[in-house]
C-alpha cells in the first residue's frame, strides 16, 4: 500500500521552489498534476524519498541566497 502513495508537487515557474503538494494514490496523481498546471504551476509526481531530496536541495539554495545577500549588504 505504501508503494502506491505518492506526492504531487506544484512548483513556481520562476523559482522552481515547491509551493504546495498533495498526497494521493498513484492512480489519482494525474488529476492533481493537471489541476496544478491549470492554475499556473509546474507540477510533477514524486515519491516521498524524492520529495525529501528536493526539499533539502531547496533549503540549501535558500541558505546560499541568504548568505550572498548578506555578503552584498556588508
Backbone as CSV, one residue per row, in Angstrom:
resi,resn,N_x,N_y,N_z,CA_x,CA_y,CA_z,C_x,C_y,C_z
1,UNK,0.812,-1.194,0.000,0.000,0.000,0.000,0.860,1.264,0.000
2,UNK,1.928,1.299,0.824,2.769,2.487,0.902,3.464,2.787,-0.421
3,UNK,3.760,1.765,-1.212,4.400,1.988,-2.502,3.474,2.709,-3.458
4,UNK,2.195,2.657,-3.187,1.202,3.264,-4.052,0.968,4.733,-3.728
5,UNK,1.420,5.214,-2.574,1.212,6.599,-2.163,2.355,7.455,-2.697
6,UNK,1.987,8.544,-3.370,2.959,9.466,-3.945,2.580,10.885,-3.541
7,UNK,3.406,11.818,-3.938,3.155,13.220,-3.674,3.206,13.970,-5.006
8,UNK,2.193,14.764,-5.265,2.187,15.621,-6.445,2.597,17.004,-5.971
9,UNK,3.706,17.513,-6.507,4.206,18.816,-6.089,3.879,19.874,-7.133
10,UNK,3.571,21.066,-6.644,3.354,22.230,-7.501,4.491,23.202,-7.229
11,UNK,5.220,23.574,-8.278,6.363,24.467,-8.121,6.138,25.764,-8.884
12,UNK,6.712,26.847,-8.351,6.640,28.130,-9.031,7.432,28.054,-10.327
13,UNK,6.922,28.679,-11.359,7.605,28.629,-12.646,8.915,29.417,-12.632
14,UNK,8.987,30.488,-11.849,10.178,31.343,-11.864,11.286,30.836,-10.957
15,UNK,10.926,30.339,-9.783,11.954,29.917,-8.831,12.184,28.414,-8.839
16,UNK,11.157,27.662,-9.193,11.251,26.205,-9.143,11.024,25.639,-7.758
17,UNK,10.739,26.516,-6.788,10.511,26.066,-5.417,9.093,25.516,-5.258
18,UNK,8.957,24.545,-4.389,7.657,23.931,-4.126,6.762,24.930,-3.407
19,UNK,5.543,25.103,-3.909,4.564,25.966,-3.270,3.543,25.158,-2.480
20,UNK,3.166,24.000,-2.999,2.207,23.142,-2.312,2.345,21.724,-2.848
21,UNK,1.710,20.794,-2.160,1.741,19.415,-2.632,0.503,18.675,-2.134
22,UNK,0.240,17.559,-2.769,-0.900,16.719,-2.405,-0.443,15.274,-2.329
23,UNK,-0.796,14.623,-1.255,-0.520,13.204,-1.097,-1.709,12.430,-1.653
24,UNK,-1.423,11.417,-2.477,-2.518,10.659,-3.085,-2.016,9.300,-3.562
25,UNK,-2.944,8.478,-3.972,-2.586,7.212,-4.612,-2.029,7.508,-5.990
26,UNK,-1.143,6.660,-6.443,-0.536,6.847,-7.758,-1.593,6.953,-8.867
27,UNK,-2.698,6.240,-8.716,-3.757,6.258,-9.734,-4.421,7.626,-9.860
28,UNK,-4.441,8.414,-8.775,-5.086,9.730,-8.788,-4.118,10.875,-9.060
29,UNK,-2.855,10.598,-9.161,-1.839,11.640,-9.301,-2.033,12.492,-10.549
30,UNK,-2.443,11.898,-11.630,-2.622,12.633,-12.876,-3.653,13.747,-12.717
31,UNK,-4.704,13.499,-11.954,-5.747,14.508,-11.702,-5.136,15.748,-11.036
32,UNK,-4.337,15.555,-10.007,-3.737,16.679,-9.285,-2.667,17.378,-10.107
33,UNK,-1.916,16.611,-10.879,-0.906,17.208,-11.756,-1.567,18.155,-12.751
34,UNK,-2.644,17.717,-13.369,-3.366,18.564,-14.324,-3.952,19.789,-13.638
35,UNK,-4.482,19.614,-12.440,-5.062,20.745,-11.723,-4.002,21.811,-11.436
36,UNK,-2.866,21.410,-10.883,-1.816,22.382,-10.570,-1.333,23.104,-11.819
37,UNK,-1.223,22.401,-12.907,-0.797,23.047,-14.154,-1.851,24.025,-14.649
38,UNK,-3.121,23.694,-14.445,-4.194,24.570,-14.922,-4.238,25.890,-14.160
39,UNK,-3.699,25.942,-12.950,-3.703,27.193,-12.186,-2.339,27.888,-12.201
40,UNK,-1.455,27.454,-13.105,-0.233,28.206,-13.358,1.050,27.692,-12.747
41,UNK,1.041,26.514,-12.190,2.260,25.948,-11.624,2.835,24.877,-12.540
42,UNK,4.115,24.606,-12.370,4.689,23.381,-12.910,4.363,22.303,-11.890
43,UNK,4.178,21.085,-12.327,3.884,20.035,-11.353,4.437,18.706,-11.833
44,UNK,4.656,17.851,-10.845,5.116,16.502,-11.155,4.834,15.593,-9.968
45,UNK,4.864,14.326,-10.240,4.615,13.313,-9.220,5.944,12.753,-8.751
46,UNK,6.115,12.700,-7.428,7.363,12.194,-6.850,7.052,11.248,-5.697
47,UNK,8.028,10.436,-5.368,7.913,9.598,-4.175,8.295,10.459,-2.971
48,UNK,8.028,9.974,-1.785,8.396,10.745,-0.599,9.910,10.805,-0.407
49,UNK,10.638,9.826,-0.891,12.104,9.883,-0.854,12.606,11.020,-1.755
50,UNK,12.032,11.108,-2.955,12.407,12.185,-3.872,12.021,13.543,-3.297
51,UNK,10.857,13.618,-2.650,10.404,14.865,-2.048,11.398,15.347,-0.992
52,UNK,11.879,14.442,-0.191,12.863,14.795,0.835,14.140,15.358,0.209
53,UNK,14.601,14.738,-0.875,15.807,15.213,-1.564,15.579,16.593,-2.167
54,UNK,14.418,16.801,-2.773,14.090,18.098,-3.371,14.035,19.167,-2.290
55,UNK,13.423,18.837,-1.174,13.303,19.788,-0.078,14.685,20.177,0.463
56,UNK,15.567,19.219,0.633,16.918,19.518,1.112,17.666,20.417,0.129
57,UNK,17.502,20.159,-1.157,18.150,20.983,-2.177,17.619,22.414,-2.127
58,UNK,16.303,22.569,-1.964,15.710,23.894,-1.858,16.236,24.639,-0.631
59,UNK,16.322,23.947,0.498,16.843,24.567,1.715,18.248,25.088,1.491
60,UNK,19.082,24.300,0.836,20.459,24.709,0.571,20.504,25.922,-0.353
61,UNK,19.670,25.935,-1.381,19.629,27.075,-2.298,19.196,28.342,-1.582
62,UNK,18.203,28.235,-0.711,17.727,29.393,0.043,18.821,29.893,0.979
63,UNK,19.496,28.987,1.662,20.602,29.376,2.543,21.710,30.070,1.758
64,UNK,22.045,29.537,0.589,23.085,30.139,-0.244,22.696,31.557,-0.673
65,UNK,21.424,31.744,-1.030,20.947,33.079,-1.428,21.027,34.053,-0.262
66,UNK,20.650,33.602,0.914,20.703,34.475,2.089,22.137,34.881,2.396
67,UNK,23.062,33.961,2.276,24.471,34.277,2.530,24.960,35.300,1.516
68,UNK,24.624,35.097,0.251,25.056,36.052,-0.772,24.452,37.438,-0.547
69,UNK,23.171,37.490,-0.181,22.538,38.775,0.102,23.210,39.445,1.305
70,UNK,23.543,38.669,2.296,24.200,39.202,3.480,25.566,39.771,3.125
71,UNK,26.315,39.022,2.307,27.648,39.484,1.896,27.570,40.751,1.059
72,UNK,26.554,40.872,0.236,26.395,42.078,-0.576,26.027,43.288,0.279
73,UNK,25.365,43.039,1.399,24.940,44.133,2.280,26.086,44.689,3.108
74,UNK,27.166,43.946,3.208,28.313,44.391,4.024,29.059,45.506,3.329
